[in-house]
């Protein structure tokens, strides 16, 4: 019988067994790369722009870097996988990393970088295929089937790029021609700026080659701003980013950094270039198309009121309609733009859209009136309007009041 106050002995636990090198070791695996990211990067390879292809290949190589790390960590707990990754695949992995380092070197030309990165992807695919490509060296890459760790192959997308190369280059040329007015205006005003328009991106971004790429949507907004508000508005909104491009330098690790001193110096130099351009004969007659430009030789006085008072203009002519006259189609005031367009189309014949909207070219958005008729005709079920290119035709479904 145990003594009173004595400590109760706890049951001894057996010591853990010594680690057996023949057994698998449990480790925490890194997340497996998402194959959707690889597919998006490979789809970006199908591009007419060499800069975009190189950036897409760098993304593909980065994805295979993560997949290789995942396989190496998984092999620590899987003896069969470790056996497959040994031998010849070690040399394949070393070649892939060597080519990757050459491809991300920003000191090389873009064609050389593209070649290095394509070869690096080829070796990474062999490594992550667990020796399938090494055992079948005579098999063409496009004939090899996807493996669990290589869901998509570069050869398939590269073949798609070669098939569409001519069409992509022709589309890129059409985009350059469409925004030539914007390109010429900004090139004359800012000769130091390096930029171009590409249909394969959105927004704007650095191309890694010392130029700024504008997407088609961004270039369209700039060209509209140039026509409506003037060159000064466009230059003031873009001069900072264009100067930043000239201050970008490689960081030696495949990336870039911005030198703040060169950035500020670039902005000052571009403003001086723009001021010199304004004094030349090539300058546009109106730098600002809304508001009044300051008079040369006079300093602008500060505004005391919160809003600038507008100069009175000519009185607007009264709308031509008689008092008590019935509304056109029972909805629109006689003499209004919408009513006149409805009356022009009410004969249910085909008309040229340009001719129908020509009397209203002084309005901000004449096509908006036609769009309103199309929308309200469907809403009330009284007529339909079909637009086919430059041809427009109305079909009256129910006789409207005042038609």
Secondary structure, 3 states (H helix, E strand, C coil): CCCCCCCCCCCCCCCCCCCCCCCCCCCCCCCCCCHHHHHHHHHHCCCCCHHHHHHHHHHHHHHHHHHHHHHHHHHCCCHHHHHHCCCHHHHHHHHHHHHHHHHCCCCCCHHHHHHHHHHHHHHHHHHHCCCHHHHCCCCCHHHCCCECCECCCHHHHHHHHHHHHHHHHHHHHHHHHHCHHHHHHHHHHCCCCCEEEECCCCCEEECCCCCEEEEHHHHHHHHHHHHHHCHHHHHHHHHHHHHHHHCEEECCCCCEEECHHHHHHHHHHHHHHHHHHHCCCCCCCCCCCCCCCCCCCCCCCCCCCCCCCCCCCCCCCCCCCCCCCCCECCCECCCCHHHHHHHHHCCCCCEEHHHHHHHHCCCCCHHHHHHHHHHHHHHHCCEEEEEECCEEEEEECCCCCCC
